[in-house]
Amino acid sequence: MGGTVAAVSSNEAYAFTKPNRDSITLLAGLGVEGDVHAGVTVRHRFRMRKDPSQPNLRQVHLIHAELFDEVRGAGFEVAAGELGENVTTRGIDLLGLPTGTLLRLGDEAVVEVTGLRNPCAQIDTFRKGLMKQVVGPGTDRRARVRAGIMSVVVTGGVVRPGDPVEAELPDGPHLPLGIV
């Protein structure tokens, strides 16, 4: 199971979107070098207010470019980095991965999938009505969240657009992704 890196993004300041870069460097146990969300403990402002000592399970945000194709069909133009993700992928079903999956990004970097991104109201501030496109009814009456996945860096390395993405599933039983 694999795909490719379509884009990489980072931002040193708190902002909803992240500018695209030629490359990003992942740092083991921290996240994206120079990104505001990098750190051992949580860096999300809302979560820091609740408990700043909790571990940072959201070091690297990945989202599938296929979501942008889908929302474009509903009239929303969204480009890589605009939903705050660090790595935009193509050709891999990120939302179908179980918790604990290892994703190899490029030649060296490895991240471990921790869960789903919890979509926030800023998505509608960015594009009014977009939240309904990324959160909707699922087949089992629970909300289907499609705003990407979160991960922690296991092995650091440089990640560039065009790099391969390879998934290594954990030993079973597989646990579905929950919001982190």
HELIX and SHEET records of a PDB file:
HELIX    1   1 ARG A   45  LYS A   50  1                                   6    
HELIX    2   2 ALA A   65  GLY A   73  1                                   9    
HELIX    3   3 LEU A   94  GLY A   96  5                                   3    
HELIX    4   4 GLN A  122  PHE A  126  1                                   5    
HELIX    5   5 MET A  131  VAL A  134  1                                   4    
SHEET    1   A 8 ASN A  20  ARG A  21  0                                        
SHEET    2   A 8 GLY A   2  SER A   9 -1                                        
SHEET    3   A 8 VAL A  87  ARG A  90 -1                                        
SHEET    4   A 8 VAL A  60  HIS A  64  1                                        
SHEET    5   A 8 ILE A 149  THR A 155 -1                                        
SHEET    6   A 8 ALA A 109  LEU A 116 -1                                        
SHEET    7   A 8 LEU A 102  LEU A 105 -1                                        
SHEET    8   A 8 PRO A 164  GLU A 168 -1                                        
SHEET    1   B 3 GLY A  31  VAL A  32  0                                        
SHEET    2   B 3 ILE A  24  LEU A  27 -1                                        
SHEET    3   B 3 GLY A 157  VAL A 159 -1                                        
SHEET    1   C 2 VAL A 135  PRO A 137  0                                        
SHEET    2   C 2 ALA A 143  VAL A 145 -1                                        
END                                                                             
